[in-house]
């Protein structure tokens, strides 16, 4: 418990140091683990805005000196107009959207209530690639179009060594009924 608290404190200290560095200079590489991406993006945007304001002030001073000599120029009024500022602003918007999506998904996942099927008490809630399903796990053991053992269970995994006796074998090469009897488009 104390080791986890010490690790969390160390991680928080690294995040604070990283934020302080981001406010002063560009930092190459990824943010440290546990770092709030929105806070990092805000620090980058604040740094770029400060640099943009310094550029605007320096340009305004050069423009004022040039006007004294009779030169004309247009003052820059938009601090959000620089390329680096726009890039940092886009990164902040993406980080905020991702954080909102993550928070919404985490909130929705915590609200999902799994209910057992009351009409089929033998079925079970099983995981799938897309989420969860109330049902069964179907296993089919076959060789050369010969079904050796069909098995339907409510467990997650059925080892292949549990093949039942081959007396359950079913031949699937021939249909159960002739195809002519299945034709329903015959004229009446």
N, C-alpha and C positions, 0 to 999 in steps of 0.2 A: 504494500500500500504506500509506504513511504518512498519507495523507488519510483512508483508511478507518479507521485506528486512531484518528486524531484525532476523527473523527466519532463513533466508538463511545465514546470517552472522554467527549466532550461529552454524548452521550445518557445515559451512566451518571451523570454529574454532575447532569444535569437530573432524572433519576429520584430520586437521593438528596435533592436539594432539595425535590422534590415530596413525598417521603415525610416529610421533616422538617415541611413545612407541614401535611400531613395529620394528623400527630400533635398539632398545636397547634390548628388551626382547620379548619372545613369549607372545601373548595375547590370552587368551581363549575367546571363544564366537564368535559371528558374528561381522562383521564390522558395524560401525554406518551407519544410513541411509544417502544417498547422497555421500557415500565414493566411490571413483573410485577403482573398484576391481583390475585393472591392476596396479595402483600405490601401493596398499596394497601388491600385490603379488611381485612387484619389491622390496619393502622395506623388505619383508620377505626373499627374495632371497639374498639381500645385507647382511642382518644379518647373514644368514646361511653361506654365502661365507666368511665373516669376521671370524666367528667361525671356519670354516674349515681351513682358513689360519693360525689362531692361533694354531690349533691342529697340522698342518704340521710343523710350526716353532718349537713348543715344541718337536715334535718327532725328528726333525733334530738336535736340541740341545742335546737330549738324545743320539741320534745316534753318534754324534761327540764325546761326552764324552765316550761312549762305545768303539769307535774305538781307542781312546787313550789307552784303556786297552787291545786292540787286538781283540775285538769283531767285527763281521761283521754284516751288516744290509743293507737293500735296502732303499734308500731315496724315499719318496713319492713326486711325481711331479705333480699329477693331482688334482687340487683344486676342480674339478667338480665331483670327485669320491665318495664323502660321500653320505650316504643314505638320510640325511636331506636336503642336497643340491639338490639331484635329485628330492626329493619330492617337494621342493620349486620351482624348475625349471619346473616341470610338472604342478604345480598350476599356474605359470605364463603363460605357454603356453595355458592352458585351459581358463584362464581369457582373454588372448589376442584374442583367437579364438572366445570366446563368445562375446566380445566387437566388433570384426570385423563383426560377424554375425548380431548382433543387429544394428550396423551402416548400414550394407548393407540392412537389412530388412527395417529399417526406411527410408533409401534413396529410396528403391524400392517402399515403400508404398506412399511416397510423390510424386513419379513420376506416379503412377497409375492415369489414367484419366478416370473418369466415364462419359460415353456418353449415352445419352438417345436414346431409340429406335425411330427412325424417322418414321418407317413404321407402328408401332402400338402405337399411341399416348395415348391410354388408359392404357397401361401397366406401371409398376412402378419399380424402382430399389429397391429391397427388400433384407434385410440381411439374410444370411443363416449361418449354422455352418462353412461352408468352405469359406465364403467370401460374395459375392454379386451376385444377379441374376436379370436380367430384366424379369419380368413376373407378375404373378397373385398369389393371395392367395386363394387356394381352400379349402372350408369348406364343410364337409359332415355331416349332422345330421341324425343318423339312430338309429333304435331300432329293434332288433330281425330280422335281414335281410331285414328290410323295410326301404328304404331311405325316411326319412321324408322331408328333404330339402337340395338339393345341392345348393351351393352358390359359386360364383366366384367373388372375389373383388380385387381391387388393393390397399387396405389398409393393414397395417401390422397386425392388430388384429381385429377379428370380435367377439364381445361378444356373448356368447351362448344364451342370452336372445333375440337376434334378429332373432329367427327362423321364417321364413315366414310362411304363412298359410299352414296347412297340406294338402291343396288341391294339392300341388305339389308332393305328395307321389308317389313313384314308387316301384313296386314289383320287386325284383331282384332274387327271388328263381328260376324262370324259365328263360331259355335262350330265346332271342328274336326269334331265328330260331331253328328248329330241328337240332340236331347234324348230322343227316344223310345228310342233304343238304350241310354241310360244308366239307364233305369228298371229297377231291380232288384226292385221290389215286386210284379211281375206274379205272378199266381197260377200255381202249378206243378201 
